[in-house]
């Protein structure tokens, strides 16, 4: 017996050569109670990509003030939309369903050579746990796909960071690829366009279609974040496919946090302004979200809808995110196939 065989053999080593496809989304608390939501918010709001203030300045405010009250309100909002049957948030349900559909599509082409799973940047299943599972399953290459059509340092970049950190912990580090922004992908745009035309099939289109994107502090833009440009391009490309007048589609931004100035116009204020100016019928879509979540199911269909109706609006149509629509899954799978080039 050789020295290596006697002391360093690994008879249970996994079969190498598999390819991992890991899709990622933002995340969700595991439950709606105070402490669970507090842990989730603490992880989220402690991310330097999201809140980039110095720790000595931010953490006392976060831990002593914000997290003493915000978890109650956030938990109450989650309870309004909670998937009681599975005891989880809709974001978790939909992301799992998306992963299942993508897995089935890729299995038809590649069999079990491609291992598909999903993770969350905050909460569970964690990015690190899923990366470890893929390595243990014999994946020597991993394609990470953060489900953010428009790139932002506060979304795409921090999701990538989590994968990079996970790989730093292991001795057996696989080759890694990441998927970038896909706001201009033709198949994804076709799915987005179809969701709008289907929402108004057989009835008059809205006077305005609000494309509501998640907000971002204004100062991120001169620092090099391309998110605002990607959002405006998404709206323009959608309008061209719909063939609607330029003034019909409006880009707005929601979910502001804190006191600093964020990208404008703010969705909640813009819909109220339109109503006061005599616009009574609007549609609203959230092209920055791959799956319906608290920002769409509670914020858009709660606070934002209320602001429009209270200001004189009469017809408010929310167009769901693409979720697990067949054309959306096909678009995502097509992007994955393109990024697997040379590997399969």
KEKE-3310 file (N, C-alpha, C; in steps of 0.2 Angstrom, whole numbers, plus 5000, padded with zeros to 4 digits):
npx = (5004:5003:5010:5001:4988:4987:4985:4978:4967:4951:4938:4924:4922:4913:4906:4915:4913:4900:4888:4883:4869:4863:4851:4846:4838:4831:4827:4818:4810:4809:4797:4783:4784:4790:4804:4810:4808:4815:4828:4830:4829:4839:4850:4848:4848:4861:4869:4882:4882:4869:4865:4876:4883:4895:4899:4900:4892:4880:4875:4872:4860:4852:4851:4846:4835:4828:4826:4819:4806:4802:4801:4789:4779:4783:4782:4768:4764:4769:4761:4749:4750:4755:4759:4749:4746:4759:4766:4775:4783:4776:4787:4797:4789:4787:4800:4805:4796:4800:4813:4811:4804:4814:4824:4817:4817:4830:4835:4829:4837:4851:4851:4855:4867:4867:4864:4852:4847:4841:4843:4844:4848:4847:4842:4834:4833:4851:4864:4877:4875:4869:4879:4889:4882:4881:4895:4898:4890:4897:4899:4909:4909:4900:4886:4880:4865:4858:4842:4839:4833:4838:4854:4861:4871:4866:4858:4861:4875:4878:4872:4881:4892:4890:4890:4904:4910:4906:4913:4925:4927:4929:4940:4940:4937:4926:4925:4918:4904:4895:4879:4874:4865:4849:4839:4837:4835:4828:4818:4814:4809:4799:4790:4787:4780:4769:4763:4757:4749:4740:4734:4726:4717:4703:4698:4698:4714:4725:4726:4738:4753:4761:4778:4785:4799:4811:4817:4832:4846:4849:4863:4870:4871:4880:4891:4893:4884:4873:4860:4848:4849:4847:4834:4826:4829:4822:4809:4808:4810:4800:4789:4791:4789:4775:4770:4764:4760:4772:4771:4763:4769:4777:4791:4794:4799:4799:4798:4806:4819:4823:4830:4837:4839:4831:4830:4820:4804:4794:4784:4772:4769:4768:4758:4747:4748:4745:4732:4726:4727:4718:4719:4711:4712:4724:4737:4749:4765:4779:4794:4806:4806:4807:4799:4783:4782:4784:4785:4777:4765:4760:4764:4763:4749:4743:4747:4751:4741:4730:4734:4732:4718:4713:4716:4708:4707:4700:4701:4712:4725:4734:4748:4753:4770:4782:4784:4781:4777:4776:4782:4791:4799:4805:4812:4821:4828:4833:4843:4851:4856:4863:4873:4880:4888:4901:4903:4893)
npy = (4994:5011:5027:5037:5030:5024:5034:5045:5042:5044:5036:5039:5050:5061:5058:5067:5081:5085:5099:5113:5122:5137:5146:5162:5172:5186:5184:5179:5180:5166:5164:5173:5179:5190:5189:5180:5188:5199:5194:5191:5204:5210:5204:5207:5222:5224:5222:5228:5232:5235:5245:5256:5264:5268:5255:5259:5270:5266:5253:5255:5262:5254:5242:5246:5255:5254:5240:5237:5241:5239:5225:5221:5228:5223:5210:5209:5213:5203:5193:5196:5191:5178:5161:5150:5137:5130:5136:5147:5161:5169:5172:5162:5150:5153:5154:5141:5134:5139:5135:5121:5119:5124:5114:5103:5106:5107:5095:5087:5089:5087:5077:5070:5077:5090:5099:5107:5120:5131:5147:5159:5176:5182:5174:5158:5145:5146:5154:5149:5136:5130:5130:5122:5110:5108:5106:5095:5086:5083:5094:5102:5113:5128:5138:5153:5161:5176:5181:5195:5206:5219:5225:5229:5236:5233:5222:5212:5212:5210:5197:5190:5192:5184:5171:5171:5172:5160:5151:5153:5147:5133:5119:5112:5120:5124:5129:5144:5153:5168:5175:5189:5205:5204:5212:5216:5204:5196:5185:5186:5199:5197:5188:5197:5207:5199:5196:5209:5211:5201:5204:5214:5209:5210:5221:5239:5246:5253:5270:5274:5265:5259:5256:5250:5250:5243:5254:5265:5273:5289:5293:5282:5281:5291:5285:5274:5264:5255:5254:5262:5266:5254:5251:5261:5258:5245:5249:5256:5247:5238:5246:5248:5235:5233:5243:5255:5272:5284:5292:5284:5274:5274:5276:5272:5272:5262:5258:5265:5269:5275:5292:5299:5305:5296:5287:5295:5297:5293:5279:5279:5292:5296:5289:5295:5308:5307:5303:5314:5323:5318:5306:5291:5277:5265:5254:5243:5237:5226:5226:5223:5213:5195:5187:5187:5196:5203:5216:5218:5211:5216:5229:5236:5232:5237:5250:5258:5256:5261:5274:5279:5277:5284:5297:5299:5290:5277:5264:5251:5241:5227:5219:5203:5197:5188:5176:5158:5157:5149:5154:5163:5154:5147:5158:5160:5148:5148:5158:5152:5141:5148:5153:5142:5138:5129:5122:5112)
npz = (5000:4996:5002:5001:4998:5010:5020:5015:5006:4999:4999:4998:4990:4980:4963:4951:4939:4937:4934:4943:4944:4951:4956:4963:4975:4984:4998:5013:5029:5040:5047:5054:5066:5079:5083:5073:5062:5066:5066:5052:5046:5053:5047:5033:5034:5039:5029:5020:5006:5005:5015:5016:5026:5039:5051:5065:5065:5060:5066:5080:5078:5070:5078:5091:5089:5076:5074:5085:5083:5070:5066:5071:5062:5050:5051:5053:5040:5032:5037:5030:5018:5018:5014:5019:5018:5015:5025:5023:5015:5000:4991:4993:4990:4976:4971:4973:4965:4953:4952:4951:4939:4930:4933:4928:4914:4910:4913:4903:4893:4898:4907:4923:4924:4926:4940:4948:4959:4972:4981:4994:4997:5009:5024:5023:5011:5014:5004:5006:5011:5000:4991:4997:4997:4983:4980:4987:4980:4969:4960:4950:4943:4944:4940:4944:4946:4949:4951:4946:4935:4931:4934:4950:4963:4976:4974:4964:4965:4979:4980:4972:4980:4991:4986:4982:4995:5001:4993:4997:5009:5007:5004:4991:4978:4966:4948:4944:4937:4934:4931:4922:4921:4914:4907:4894:4887:4874:4875:4888:4888:4879:4887:4897:4890:4885:4897:4900:4889:4891:4903:4899:4890:4880:4885:4888:4886:4899:4905:4909:4911:4924:4927:4940:4949:4961:4973:4975:4983:4977:4977:4973:4960:4953:4958:4951:4949:4938:4938:4937:4924:4918:4922:4915:4902:4902:4903:4891:4881:4883:4880:4867:4862:4865:4858:4862:4865:4869:4881:4888:4896:4912:4922:4938:4956:4970:4988:4997:5009:5025:5027:5017:5000:4987:4971:4960:4950:4965:4967:4975:4977:4964:4958:4965:4961:4947:4948:4953:4943:4934:4928:4928:4926:4928:4925:4934:4935:4940:4935:4940:4948:4950:4955:4964:4979:4996:4993:4981:4983:4995:4997:4984:4981:4992:5000:4989:4979:4987:4988:4975:4973:4983:4979:4969:4959:4949:4943:4946:4941:4945:4938:4939:4944:4933:4938:4939:4926:4910:4899:4905:4913:4902:4896:4906:4907:4894:4895:4905:4898:4888:4895:4900:4890:4882:4893:4892)
capx = (5000:5007:5009:4994:4983:4986:4983:4974:4962:4944:4934:4917:4922:4908:4908:4916:4911:4893:4888:4878:4865:4861:4847:4846:4833:4833:4826:4812:4810:4806:4791:4781:4785:4795:4812:4812:4808:4821:4835:4830:4830:4846:4855:4847:4850:4868:4873:4886:4879:4862:4866:4884:4885:4900:4896:4899:4886:4873:4873:4868:4853:4849:4850:4843:4829:4825:4824:4815:4799:4801:4799:4782:4776:4785:4779:4761:4763:4770:4755:4744:4752:4759:4756:4747:4747:4766:4769:4781:4781:4776:4793:4800:4785:4787:4806:4806:4793:4804:4819:4808:4803:4820:4827:4814:4818:4837:4835:4827:4843:4857:4850:4857:4874:4866:4861:4848:4844:4840:4846:4842:4854:4846:4837:4835:4840:4856:4868:4883:4873:4868:4885:4892:4878:4883:4901:4897:4886:4902:4899:4916:4908:4894:4883:4876:4860:4854:4836:4837:4834:4842:4860:4862:4876:4862:4855:4865:4882:4878:4871:4887:4897:4888:4893:4911:4912:4905:4918:4932:4927:4931:4946:4939:4934:4924:4925:4912:4902:4889:4874:4873:4859:4846:4834:4837:4835:4822:4813:4812:4805:4793:4786:4785:4775:4763:4759:4754:4743:4735:4730:4721:4714:4696:4696:4702:4721:4725:4728:4745:4756:4767:4783:4787:4805:4813:4821:4839:4848:4852:4870:4873:4871:4886:4896:4894:4878:4869:4853:4843:4849:4844:4826:4823:4829:4817:4803:4808:4810:4793:4785:4792:4785:4768:4768:4760:4762:4778:4769:4758:4773:4780:4795:4794:4803:4796:4801:4811:4820:4828:4829:4841:4835:4831:4828:4813:4798:4792:4778:4766:4767:4767:4751:4742:4748:4741:4725:4724:4727:4712:4720:4707:4713:4731:4740:4755:4769:4785:4799:4813:4805:4806:4793:4779:4784:4780:4785:4772:4758:4758:4766:4759:4742:4741:4749:4751:4734:4726:4736:4729:4711:4711:4717:4703:4708:4695:4703:4719:4726:4741:4750:4758:4777:4782:4783:4782:4774:4780:4787:4796:4804:4808:4817:4827:4831:4837:4848:4855:4859:4868:4879:4883:4892:4908:4902:4889)
capy = (5000:5017:5031:5041:5026:5022:5039:5051:5040:5047:5032:5041:5056:5061:5058:5074:5082:5088:5106:5116:5129:5139:5152:5165:5178:5191:5181:5180:5177:5159:5165:5180:5181:5196:5187:5178:5194:5203:5191:5192:5211:5212:5201:5211:5229:5224:5221:5234:5233:5238:5251:5257:5268:5264:5251:5263:5275:5263:5247:5257:5265:5248:5237:5249:5258:5251:5233:5237:5242:5237:5218:5220:5230:5219:5203:5210:5214:5196:5189:5197:5187:5172:5155:5146:5130:5128:5139:5150:5167:5168:5172:5156:5146:5154:5153:5134:5131:5141:5130:5114:5120:5124:5108:5098:5108:5106:5087:5084:5090:5085:5072:5072:5080:5097:5099:5113:5122:5138:5149:5166:5180:5183:5169:5151:5141:5151:5153:5145:5129:5127:5130:5117:5104:5106:5103:5088:5082:5082:5099:5105:5120:5131:5144:5156:5165:5180:5183:5202:5208:5225:5225:5234:5233:5231:5216:5207:5211:5207:5190:5187:5192:5178:5165:5171:5170:5153:5147:5155:5142:5126:5117:5110:5126:5123:5134:5148:5158:5172:5178:5196:5208:5201:5216:5216:5198:5196:5180:5188:5204:5194:5186:5203:5210:5195:5197:5215:5211:5196:5207:5219:5206:5210:5227:5245:5247:5258:5277:5274:5259:5261:5251:5251:5247:5244:5260:5265:5280:5293:5294:5276:5282:5294:5280:5269:5259:5256:5251:5267:5266:5247:5251:5265:5254:5240:5252:5258:5240:5235:5250:5246:5229:5234:5248:5260:5279:5285:5294:5279:5270:5278:5272:5275:5268:5261:5254:5269:5267:5281:5299:5302:5305:5290:5288:5298:5298:5288:5276:5280:5299:5297:5287:5300:5314:5305:5303:5321:5326:5316:5299:5287:5270:5263:5247:5243:5231:5227:5222:5222:5207:5189:5183:5191:5196:5208:5223:5218:5208:5220:5237:5239:5231:5240:5257:5261:5256:5265:5281:5280:5277:5290:5303:5300:5285:5272:5257:5250:5234:5225:5214:5199:5196:5183:5170:5152:5157:5144:5158:5165:5148:5146:5163:5159:5142:5150:5162:5147:5137:5152:5154:5135:5137:5127:5117:5106)
capz = (5000:4995:5008:4999:4999:5017:5024:5012:5001:5000:4995:4998:4986:4975:4956:4948:4932:4937:4934:4947:4942:4957:4956:4969:4976:4990:5004:5017:5035:5040:5050:5054:5073:5080:5083:5067:5057:5068:5063:5045:5045:5055:5042:5027:5034:5040:5023:5018:5000:5005:5019:5016:5032:5043:5056:5071:5064:5058:5070:5086:5076:5068:5084:5097:5087:5070:5075:5091:5081:5063:5065:5072:5057:5044:5052:5051:5033:5030:5038:5026:5011:5020:5011:5025:5016:5015:5030:5020:5011:4993:4987:4994:4986:4969:4969:4973:4959:4947:4951:4949:4932:4927:4933:4923:4907:4909:4914:4897:4888:4900:4912:4929:4924:4928:4946:4949:4965:4973:4987:4996:4999:5017:5027:5021:5011:5013:4998:5008:5012:4994:4987:5000:4994:4976:4980:4990:4975:4964:4955:4949:4940:4946:4937:4949:4942:4953:4948:4946:4928:4931:4939:4955:4968:4981:4973:4960:4967:4985:4979:4970:4985:4995:4983:4983:5002:5002:4990:5001:5015:5006:5001:4985:4975:4959:4944:4945:4932:4936:4926:4923:4920:4908:4906:4887:4884:4870:4877:4894:4886:4876:4892:4901:4886:4885:4904:4900:4884:4893:4908:4897:4884:4880:4888:4886:4890:4904:4902:4911:4914:4929:4928:4947:4951:4968:4974:4976:4984:4971:4977:4970:4952:4951:4961:4946:4949:4932:4939:4935:4916:4916:4923:4910:4896:4902:4901:4884:4877:4884:4877:4860:4860:4866:4853:4865:4865:4874:4888:4892:4901:4916:4926:4945:4961:4977:4994:5000:5016:5028:5026:5011:4993:4983:4964:4959:4955:4970:4965:4979:4975:4956:4956:4967:4956:4941:4949:4954:4936:4930:4926:4932:4925:4928:4927:4937:4934:4943:4931:4943:4953:4946:4959:4968:4986:5000:4989:4976:4985:5000:4996:4978:4981:4998:5001:4982:4977:4991:4987:4969:4974:4988:4976:4964:4954:4949:4941:4947:4939:4946:4934:4943:4942:4929:4943:4936:4919:4906:4895:4910:4914:4896:4895:4911:4905:4888:4898:4908:4892:4884:4900:4900:4884:4883:4898:4890)
cpx = (5004:5005:5002:4988:4981:4983:4978:4969:4955:4939:4927:4917:4917:4911:4909:4913:4903:4893:4882:4875:4861:4857:4846:4841:4835:4832:4819:4813:4807:4799:4789:4782:4790:4802:4814:4813:4814:4827:4835:4832:4837:4851:4854:4850:4857:4872:4876:4884:4873:4862:4874:4887:4891:4896:4895:4894:4880:4871:4869:4861:4849:4846:4845:4836:4825:4822:4820:4807:4798:4799:4792:4778:4777:4782:4771:4760:4764:4764:4749:4744:4754:4755:4755:4748:4754:4769:4775:4779:4780:4782:4797:4796:4787:4795:4808:4802:4797:4810:4817:4807:4809:4824:4824:4816:4826:4838:4834:4833:4849:4857:4852:4864:4873:4862:4858:4846:4843:4842:4843:4848:4853:4841:4839:4831:4846:4861:4874:4881:4872:4874:4889:4888:4880:4890:4901:4894:4891:4902:4906:4915:4901:4892:4878:4871:4856:4848:4834:4839:4839:4848:4859:4867:4872:4858:4860:4872:4883:4876:4877:4892:4896:4891:4901:4913:4911:4910:4925:4932:4929:4938:4946:4934:4932:4925:4918:4910:4896:4885:4873:4866:4856:4840:4832:4836:4828:4817:4810:4807:4798:4788:4783:4779:4769:4759:4755:4748:4738:4731:4725:4717:4707:4694:4701:4709:4721:4728:4736:4747:4762:4771:4787:4793:4807:4818:4828:4841:4851:4859:4874:4875:4878:4892:4897:4889:4874:4862:4848:4843:4845:4836:4823:4823:4824:4811:4802:4807:4803:4788:4785:4788:4778:4765:4763:4763:4768:4776:4764:4762:4777:4784:4795:4798:4799:4801:4807:4813:4825:4826:4832:4837:4836:4829:4821:4810:4797:4785:4772:4764:4765:4760:4746:4742:4744:4734:4722:4723:4722:4713:4717:4709:4721:4732:4747:4759:4776:4791:4805:4812:4804:4800:4790:4782:4781:4780:4779:4765:4756:4759:4762:4752:4739:4742:4748:4745:4730:4728:4733:4722:4709:4712:4712:4703:4702:4696:4710:4720:4733:4742:4755:4765:4776:4781:4785:4779:4779:4784:4792:4801:4808:4813:4823:4831:4836:4843:4853:4859:4865:4874:4882:4887:4899:4908:4898:4888)
cpy = (5006:5022:5035:5037:5024:5028:5044:5049:5043:5042:5034:5048:5056:5061:5065:5075:5085:5096:5108:5122:5131:5146:5155:5171:5181:5187:5182:5177:5170:5159:5172:5183:5187:5194:5184:5183:5198:5200:5192:5199:5213:5210:5206:5218:5229:5223:5228:5236:5237:5245:5252:5262:5264:5261:5255:5268:5271:5257:5249:5259:5259:5244:5240:5252:5255:5244:5232:5238:5239:5230:5217:5222:5225:5212:5203:5210:5207:5192:5190:5193:5180:5166:5150:5139:5127:5131:5143:5157:5165:5168:5165:5150:5146:5152:5145:5131:5133:5136:5123:5114:5120:5118:5103:5100:5106:5098:5084:5085:5087:5080:5074:5075:5087:5097:5106:5114:5129:5140:5156:5169:5181:5177:5162:5150:5146:5149:5148:5138:5126:5126:5123:5110:5103:5104:5096:5083:5081:5088:5102:5112:5122:5137:5147:5161:5169:5182:5190:5204:5214:5224:5231:5231:5231:5225:5211:5206:5208:5199:5186:5186:5186:5172:5165:5169:5163:5149:5148:5150:5135:5125:5115:5116:5125:5130:5138:5153:5162:5175:5185:5199:5205:5206:5217:5210:5197:5191:5183:5194:5202:5191:5192:5206:5206:5195:5203:5214:5206:5199:5212:5216:5207:5217:5233:5245:5253:5265:5278:5267:5261:5255:5253:5247:5248:5250:5259:5272:5283:5293:5288:5277:5285:5290:5274:5264:5260:5255:5256:5267:5259:5247:5255:5261:5248:5243:5254:5252:5237:5239:5249:5240:5229:5239:5253:5267:5280:5287:5289:5275:5275:5274:5276:5270:5268:5259:5259:5268:5273:5288:5302:5301:5299:5292:5290:5296:5292:5286:5279:5287:5300:5295:5292:5306:5313:5306:5310:5325:5323:5309:5294:5279:5269:5256:5248:5236:5232:5223:5220:5215:5201:5185:5188:5190:5201:5214:5223:5216:5213:5227:5239:5238:5234:5247:5260:5261:5261:5272:5283:5281:5283:5297:5304:5295:5280:5265:5256:5242:5232:5219:5210:5199:5190:5176:5164:5151:5152:5148:5161:5160:5147:5151:5162:5153:5144:5154:5157:5143:5141:5153:5147:5134:5135:5122:5111:5106)
cpz = (5000:5001:5007:5000:5006:5021:5021:5006:5003:4996:4994:4993:4981:4968:4953:4941:4932:4937:4938:4944:4948:4956:4962:4969:4982:4996:5007:5024:5035:5043:5051:5062:5074:5080:5077:5062:5059:5065:5056:5043:5047:5050:5036:5028:5037:5034:5020:5010:5000:5009:5020:5021:5036:5049:5063:5071:5064:5063:5076:5084:5074:5074:5089:5095:5081:5072:5082:5089:5074:5062:5066:5065:5051:5045:5051:5044:5030:5031:5033:5019:5012:5016:5017:5024:5017:5021:5028:5016:5004:4989:4987:4990:4979:4967:4968:4967:4953:4946:4949:4942:4928:4927:4928:4916:4906:4909:4907:4892:4891:4906:4919:4930:4926:4934:4948:4956:4966:4980:4988:4999:5007:5019:5024:5015:5010:5007:5000:5008:5005:4990:4990:4997:4987:4976:4982:4985:4969:4958:4955:4945:4942:4942:4942:4945:4947:4949:4948:4938:4927:4936:4944:4960:4974:4980:4970:4963:4974:4985:4977:4976:4990:4993:4983:4990:5003:4999:4994:5007:5014:5003:4993:4981:4968:4955:4944:4939:4936:4930:4927:4922:4914:4906:4899:4884:4880:4873:4884:4893:4883:4882:4896:4897:4886:4892:4904:4895:4887:4899:4906:4891:4885:4883:4886:4890:4895:4901:4904:4913:4918:4929:4935:4948:4958:4968:4975:4978:4978:4971:4974:4963:4950:4954:4956:4945:4942:4932:4936:4927:4914:4917:4917:4903:4896:4900:4894:4879:4877:4880:4869:4858:4861:4860:4855:4864:4871:4881:4892:4897:4905:4921:4933:4950:4968:4982:4996:5007:5019:5025:5020:5005:4989:4976:4963:4951:4959:4967:4968:4978:4968:4955:4959:4963:4950:4942:4950:4948:4932:4927:4930:4931:4924:4928:4930:4936:4937:4940:4934:4948:4949:4949:4963:4975:4990:4997:4984:4979:4991:4999:4990:4979:4988:4998:4994:4979:4981:4990:4980:4970:4978:4984:4970:4958:4954:4947:4941:4946:4940:4942:4937:4940:4937:4932:4939:4929:4915:4902:4899:4911:4908:4894:4900:4909:4899:4890:4901:4903:4889:4889:4902:4894:4885:4889:4897:4883)
residu = (UNK:UNK:UNK:UNK:UNK:UNK:UNK:UNK:UNK:UNK:UNK:UNK:UNK:UNK:UNK:UNK:UNK:UNK:UNK:UNK:UNK:UNK:UNK:UNK:UNK:UNK:UNK:UNK:UNK:UNK:UNK:UNK:UNK:UNK:UNK:UNK:UNK:UNK:UNK:UNK:UNK:UNK:UNK:UNK:UNK:UNK:UNK:UNK:UNK:UNK:UNK:UNK:UNK:UNK:UNK:UNK:UNK:UNK:UNK:UNK:UNK:UNK:UNK:UNK:UNK:UNK:UNK:UNK:UNK:UNK:UNK:UNK:UNK:UNK:UNK:UNK:UNK:UNK:UNK:UNK:UNK:UNK:UNK:UNK:UNK:UNK:UNK:UNK:UNK:UNK:UNK:UNK:UNK:UNK:UNK:UNK:UNK:UNK:UNK:UNK:UNK:UNK:UNK:UNK:UNK:UNK:UNK:UNK:UNK:UNK:UNK:UNK:UNK:UNK:UNK:UNK:UNK:UNK:UNK:UNK:UNK:UNK:UNK:UNK:UNK:UNK:UNK:UNK:UNK:UNK:UNK:UNK:UNK:UNK:UNK:UNK:UNK:UNK:UNK:UNK:UNK:UNK:UNK:UNK:UNK:UNK:UNK:UNK:UNK:UNK:UNK:UNK:UNK:UNK:UNK:UNK:UNK:UNK:UNK:UNK:UNK:UNK:UNK:UNK:UNK:UNK:UNK:UNK:UNK:UNK:UNK:UNK:UNK:UNK:UNK:UNK:UNK:UNK:UNK:UNK:UNK:UNK:UNK:UNK:UNK:UNK:UNK:UNK:UNK:UNK:UNK:UNK:UNK:UNK:UNK:UNK:UNK:UNK:UNK:UNK:UNK:UNK:UNK:UNK:UNK:UNK:UNK:UNK:UNK:UNK:UNK:UNK:UNK:UNK:UNK:UNK:UNK:UNK:UNK:UNK:UNK:UNK:UNK:UNK:UNK:UNK:UNK:UNK:UNK:UNK:UNK:UNK:UNK:UNK:UNK:UNK:UNK:UNK:UNK:UNK:UNK:UNK:UNK:UNK:UNK:UNK:UNK:UNK:UNK:UNK:UNK:UNK:UNK:UNK:UNK:UNK:UNK:UNK:UNK:UNK:UNK:UNK:UNK:UNK:UNK:UNK:UNK:UNK:UNK:UNK:UNK:UNK:UNK:UNK:UNK:UNK:UNK:UNK:UNK:UNK:UNK:UNK:UNK:UNK:UNK:UNK:UNK:UNK:UNK:UNK:UNK:UNK:UNK:UNK:UNK:UNK:UNK:UNK:UNK:UNK:UNK:UNK:UNK:UNK:UNK:UNK:UNK:UNK:UNK:UNK:UNK:UNK:UNK:UNK:UNK:UNK:UNK:UNK:UNK:UNK:UNK:UNK:UNK:UNK:UNK:UNK:UNK:UNK:UNK:UNK:UNK:UNK:UNK:UNK:UNK:UNK:UNK:UNK:UNK:UNK:UNK:UNK:UNK:UNK)
# end
